[in-house]
Structure formats: structure tokens, C-alpha cells
Amino acid sequence: VHANSGRRDPIRLRADGAEHVADYAGAVALQARRPDARCHTVTNVRVTDRAIEETTLVCFTIYNAGVQEFRFRLPARLADARVSIPLLRQKRLEPLPDGGVAVILELQDQVMNDVRVLIEHDRLLTDQEQEGTLPAVETGRTDRQYLAIESAGRDEVLIEPGDGLEGLTPQQKEWGLVAALFQGGSTQAFIAKSGAVAPRLTFRTKGRVAVETAGARIGLAEALLAVDDSGA
């Protein structure tokens, strides 16, 4: 509320007919609250015998006011990823100069409190070097980001983490946030370092070689069963 002194109101007549001039003026200005949005992301890359199943969960917590539009950036290989969020009205994709894609999610109404965005993408497994990256969230502030590589096939998965990632162990409390996406298998998990720019890692599969023994044999056990005509 803003109040300004001065005689700005026109002259008015009081009930007794005398003139009255107001010596003040006021105006009310309304301003919408700014939302306070924070998030953390969990990405799990599951490597099977035939495919790479990549799942990312973006967990928002929103205070003060609602948010109707969410924005984040993905690498080009995830341009056709399946994205789901409650109350989705429209999803737009905008190409980026670096080859990635910007994803804009417009909702039917403003939302507050806890909001989850699920990003899923499957692709065929090849013997080439693969990349694991984290989404760049543009809505609100990103507090923490996690990345896990889960091996669910026969082949060994060799991981080369970049400088922006730090390894996690099952004894750390952050492990529980990542483990919620695990489906079973050998897993290595990482957390993005504070201030890291575009943290990423690379991985590839290495086939396990079958070893032929030197002709060694293990004999099978044998048993002799004898019965008479009555089954005794």
C-alpha cells in the first residue's frame, strides 16, 4: 500500500454543505508471489544383454507460489524420450546450438509442494563407448544430482567417471535415494560435485571370455535300486 500526501482529490461537499478537501491520497498495488522451486535428480542407466534402459527422476519441491511450466535440457540422444508429469497439457522440444534439446512442459494448472517428472529412454546395446549424462534443469534451483550404472547382463560394464562426479558407497545416506530406481544387478553410483559443469561419464561393455579347462572331468554319482515283484 502506497500513501502520498498532497491535495489530489477534487473538492467535495460535506453533509452540512461546507466544502471539504482531502489532504491525502492512497493506492493499493498487488504483486504475485514468486515461487521457490528446488529439485534433485536421480538417473539410472541399466545395461542388459541387449539394451540400455535409461531412467531419470526429477523431484521438485515448490514453496510460496505455484509453477505451471517446467524446463530442462537433455542430450540429443534423448530427444525422443518418454516424459511424464501429472496434469501435463503440452510438451515442446526446442533444438539447442550444442546439439541437445530443450524440453518445456506446460501443465493444466499451477502446482505446488512435491512434483515428479519421469524421463525414460531405451536403446539397443552396441560395443561402442556409451555416455551417461545428467539433465540440466532450468526451473528453480538444483540441489543434488545422482547417476548410477546398473549391470544386469552377462558382460562386464567398464565405467570411466569424469571429473565432475564422485563415487557413492552403500554406507552413505545418499545411496538410498539412488537405490529406489534399481531393479537388481551390480551397481555403481555417483553424485555430481558442487559447482561441476555438465558432469558426465562414459562406459562400455566387455564380454566375458569362456575358459576351457584342461580336460578335467567330474564323474557323476551312481546308485543301484533293486525291487521285487511286490515293490519291496
C-alpha positions in Angstrom: 0.0 0.0 0.0 1.4 3.3 -1.0 0.3 6.6 0.6 1.1 10.0 -0.8 0.4 13.3 1.0 -1.0 16.2 -1.0 -4.3 17.5 -2.1 -5.1 15.5 -5.2 -8.8 14.7 -4.6 -11.4 17.1 -6.0 -13.4 19.4 -3.7 -16.3 17.6 -2.2 -19.3 18.9 -0.2 -19.9 17.6 3.4 -23.3 16.7 4.7 -23.7 20.3 6.1 -22.9 21.9 2.8 -19.4 23.0 3.7 -16.5 22.4 1.3 -14.1 19.6 2.2 -10.8 18.9 0.5 -8.9 15.7 1.2 -5.3 16.2 2.3 -4.1 12.7 1.4 -4.3 10.0 -1.4 -3.7 6.3 -1.5 -3.2 3.5 -3.9 -3.1 -0.3 -3.5 -0.6 -2.3 -5.6 -0.8 -6.1 -5.7 2.2 -8.3 -6.7 2.2 -12.0 -7.2 4.4 -14.2 -5.1 7.5 -15.7 -6.6 7.7 -19.4 -6.4 10.7 -21.1 -4.7 11.4 -24.3 -6.6 14.1 -26.7 -5.7 14.9 -30.1 -7.1 17.2 -33.1 -7.2 17.6 -35.6 -10.0 18.3 -39.3 -10.0 19.5 -41.0 -13.2 19.8 -44.8 -13.5 21.3 -46.4 -16.6 20.5 -50.1 -16.7 22.7 -52.2 -19.0 21.2 -55.6 -20.1 22.3 -58.2 -22.6 20.6 -56.3 -25.5 19.6 -52.8 -24.4 20.4 -49.7 -22.4 17.4 -48.6 -20.2 17.9 -45.1 -19.0 15.5 -43.7 -16.4 15.7 -40.2 -14.8 13.5 -38.9 -12.0 13.4 -35.1 -11.4 12.0 -34.4 -7.9 10.7 -30.8 -7.4 9.6 -29.2 -4.1 7.8 -25.9 -4.6 7.1 -23.3 -2.0 5.3 -19.8 -1.8 3.5 -20.0 -5.2 2.6 -22.4 -7.9 4.6 -23.3 -11.1 2.9 -24.1 -14.4 5.9 -24.5 -16.7 9.0 -26.7 -16.2 12.1 -26.5 -18.3 15.2 -28.7 -18.6 17.8 -29.7 -21.2 18.7 -33.2 -22.5 21.4 -34.5 -24.8 20.4 -35.2 -28.4 20.2 -39.0 -27.9 17.2 -38.5 -25.5 15.2 -36.3 -27.8 12.6 -39.0 -28.3 12.5 -40.0 -24.6 9.1 -40.6 -22.9 8.4 -37.8 -20.4 5.5 -38.0 -17.9 4.3 -35.5 -15.3 0.9 -35.0 -13.6 -1.5 -32.5 -15.3 0.5 -32.3 -18.5 -1.1 -30.1 -21.1 1.6 -29.8 -23.7 5.3 -30.8 -24.3 7.5 -28.7 -26.5 11.0 -29.5 -27.8 13.4 -26.8 -28.9 16.8 -27.7 -30.6 19.9 -26.2 -28.9 23.1 -25.0 -30.7 25.2 -27.7 -29.0 23.0 -30.4 -30.5 20.9 -31.1 -27.4 17.2 -30.4 -26.9 15.3 -28.1 -24.5 12.2 -29.7 -23.1 9.3 -27.4 -22.0 6.4 -28.9 -20.1 3.3 -26.8 -19.7 0.7 -28.0 -17.2 -3.0 -27.5 -17.0 -2.7 -25.5 -13.8 -0.1 -24.2 -11.3 1.2 -26.8 -8.9 3.0 -26.7 -5.5 4.7 -28.9 -3.0 6.1 -32.2 -4.4 6.1 -32.7 -8.2 7.9 -35.6 -10.0 9.0 -35.7 -13.7 9.8 -39.1 -15.1 12.1 -39.4 -18.2 12.5 -42.9 -19.8 14.5 -43.9 -22.8 15.6 -47.3 -24.2 18.1 -48.0 -26.9 20.0 -51.0 -28.3 23.3 -52.0 -26.7 26.3 -51.8 -29.0 30.0 -52.4 -28.4 30.7 -48.7 -28.8 31.5 -46.4 -26.0 28.3 -45.0 -24.3 27.8 -41.8 -22.4 25.9 -41.1 -19.1 24.8 -37.5 -18.6 22.6 -35.6 -16.2 19.7 -33.3 -17.2 20.2 -29.6 -16.8 17.2 -28.3 -15.0 16.3 -24.6 -15.7 13.3 -24.3 -13.4 14.3 -23.3 -9.9 17.4 -24.5 -8.2 19.1 -27.9 -8.5 20.5 -29.0 -5.1 21.9 -32.5 -5.9 22.2 -34.9 -8.9 22.9 -38.6 -8.8 23.9 -41.0 -11.6 24.0 -44.8 -11.3 25.2 -47.5 -13.8 23.5 -50.9 -13.2 24.8 -54.0 -14.9 22.1 -56.6 -15.4 23.6 -58.6 -18.3 26.4 -61.2 -18.7 29.0 -58.8 -19.9 31.2 -56.7 -17.6 30.5 -52.9 -17.6 33.6 -50.7 -17.5 33.0 -47.2 -16.3 35.2 -44.1 -16.6 33.8 -41.3 -14.5 34.6 -37.7 -15.4 36.0 -35.1 -13.1 32.5 -33.8 -12.2 31.4 -37.0 -10.4 32.2 -38.5 -7.1 31.6 -42.2 -6.2 29.0 -43.3 -3.6 29.0 -46.3 -1.3 26.0 -48.2 0.2 27.1 -46.9 3.6 26.3 -43.3 2.6 22.8 -41.9 3.2 22.5 -40.6 -0.4 22.7 -44.2 -1.6 19.0 -44.8 -0.6 17.8 -42.1 -3.0 19.6 -43.8 -5.9 18.6 -47.3 -4.9 14.9 -46.6 -5.3 15.4 -47.0 -9.1 17.5 -50.2 -9.0 15.9 -53.3 -10.5 18.7 -55.7 -9.5 22.2 -56.2 -10.6 25.7 -54.9 -9.9 25.5 -51.1 -9.5 28.0 -48.2 -9.2 26.6 -44.9 -8.1 27.9 -41.3 -8.3 27.0 -37.8 -7.1 27.7 -34.6 -9.0 30.3 -32.4 -7.3 29.3 -29.0 -6.2 29.8 -26.5 -9.0 30.5 -29.1 -11.6 29.6 -28.0 -15.2 27.9 -30.8 -17.2 29.1 -33.8 -15.2 29.2 -37.0 -17.2 30.8 -40.4 -17.5 31.5 -42.9 -20.2 31.1 -46.7 -20.1 31.3 -49.7 -22.4 30.7 -53.4 -22.1 33.4 -56.1 -22.1 32.4 -59.7 -23.0 33.3 -62.3 -20.5 35.5 -64.9 -22.2 34.7 -68.6 -21.7 37.7 -70.5 -20.4 38.2 -74.1 -21.5 39.6 -76.4 -18.8 42.4 -78.9 -19.4 40.1 -81.9 -20.0 39.2 -82.3 -16.3 36.1 -84.4 -15.7 33.9 -84.8 -12.7 32.2 -88.2 -12.6 28.5 -88.5 -11.8 27.3 -90.4 -8.8 25.6 -93.8 -9.5 23.1 -95.7 -7.5 21.6 -99.2 -7.9 18.0 -99.7 -7.0 16.5 -103.3 -6.7 12.9 -104.2 -6.1 10.9 -107.4 -6.0 7.5 -108.2 -7.6 5.6 -106.7 -4.6 7.6 -103.4 -4.7 9.7 -104.2 -1.6 
